[in-house]
Structures are given as structure tokens and as C-alpha cells.
């Protein structure tokens, strides 16, 4: 089982909080790329944010 965590991120471009259930690997990716880039990628893939 992956290590899932519920995290809230402030997204400056959308001026709102976003809650995500993410793994530790995804958390490291957000730290590396930034939450705006990760959300843009998720929207491009058709995932709900």
C-alpha cells in the first residue's frame, strides 16, 4: 500500500485552497516543480482538481 496523505495547498494562480490525497512521491514532485505546474498537468490529463 502506498503512503497516502491528505494535504491542502494554496494555489496563488486560482486564489484558493486545493485538497489532494497524494503519495510521498507526489509530494516530492510538488516540492520540485511547484503546485501550479502539477495542477496544470493534472488538468491537461483530464483529472478533477
TAKA-V582400 format. One record per helix or strand of 2 or more residues. SS is the DSSP state (alpha for helix, beta for strand). FROM is the first residue (numbers start at 1). TO is the last residue. If there is no record, write none. Layout:
BEGIN
ss;from;to
SS;FROM;TO
SS;FROM;TO
END
This chain:
BEGIN
ss;from;to
beta;4;11
beta;16;23
alpha;24;33
alpha;35;44
END
